[in-house]
Amino acid sequence: MRRLNDEGAARPDHGFLIRRMTRDDLPAVMALEKASFRNPWSTELLQRELDHEWSTILLVEDPLPEGGVELLGLAIFWIVHDEVHVLNVATSPKHRRRGVARAVMDELLARGRAHRCSLATLEVRRSNEPALNLYRALGFRPVGIRPNYYVDEGEDAIVMVLDF
Ligand SMILES: CC(C)(COP(=O)(O)OP(=O)(O)OC[C@H]1O[C@@H](n2cnc3c(N)ncnc32)[C@H](O)[C@@H]1OP(=O)(O)O)[C@@H](O)C(=O)NCCC(=O)NCCS
């Protein structure tokens, strides 16, 4: 039987639940941000994203045997004109290498294709091997460098693009 997600779409067989974030999810999302990044997004920034109609925050959850769900990961992206721009992807440290980021990226790219986007773009720290591998595995290719893009450590960003 085909499983449906909360928005009525068929859910693939990775077994995770993927749905849009709401304001009620803010505490759990802030905890995930803090566990994942040295400079996590603030509550205010997340709240602002929820108000932007071009912005989507997807959450990946696992159903728990005793009921309820556990937040495993997230992705934040914009759809502007024909471009999907990925702003943030994170998986809870204790659930890494289970395909959580791949699942949410697949969903985000499918949504971009459904909106007739022609490409996806993102920036990633030059030193972030796990993320670089993830994006390469999904077909993204490096197209340029933004020097000192991450002002905290003066680290360069690699700009990556995936053509649909
Ligand atoms: C990058 C990140 C999102 C990956 O999440 P994840 O759920 O563990 O990734 P997945 O299990 O879906 O892995 C998919 C692929 O990505 C690559 N990958 C993921 N983690 C990796 C690691 N630690 N080392 C090397 N490659 C890795 C692999 O190609 C992997 O495929 P494989 O497991 O079949 O080899 C996670 O490490 C994270 O949250 N990091 C901190 C936040 C961050 O840096 N986000 C990215 C900002 S641009």
The ligand as an ORCA input file, in Angstrom:
! r2SCAN-3c Opt
* xyz 0 1
  C      25.762     16.832      6.400
  C      24.627     16.133      7.150
  C      23.354     16.950      6.977
  C      24.442     14.718      6.554
  O      23.307     14.132      7.177
  P      23.036     12.546      7.238
  O      21.589     12.370      7.527
  O      24.003     11.909      8.152
  O      23.363     12.105      5.730
  P      22.850     10.770      4.995
  O      22.850      9.624      5.952
  O      21.593     11.067      4.273
  O      24.043     10.549      3.957
  C      23.869     10.678      2.550
  C      25.243     10.695      1.898
  O      25.969     11.870      2.294
  C      27.372     11.557      2.440
  N      27.774     11.675      3.858
  C      26.968     11.928      4.911
  N      27.692     11.999      6.046
  C      28.983     11.782      5.710
  C      30.192     11.733      6.458
  N      30.236     11.917      7.789
  N      31.346     11.514      5.776
  C      31.342     11.334      4.442
  N      30.218     11.357      3.671
  C      29.047     11.573      4.302
  C      27.521     10.126      1.964
  O      27.701     10.172      0.556
  C      26.142      9.550      2.308
  O      25.808      8.402      1.571
  P      26.214      6.953      2.168
  O      25.792      6.919      3.615
  O      25.439      6.017      1.297
  O      27.698      6.858      2.020
  C      24.958     15.959      8.677
  O      26.257     15.449      8.803
  C      24.827     17.229      9.492
  O      23.744     17.565      9.985
  N      25.947     17.969      9.674
  C      25.944     19.196     10.488
  C      25.163     20.293      9.802
  C      25.713     20.605      8.420
  O      26.908     20.727      8.222
  N      24.791     20.763      7.456
  C      25.130     21.081      6.078
  C      25.191     22.554      5.903
  S      25.618     22.978      4.227
*
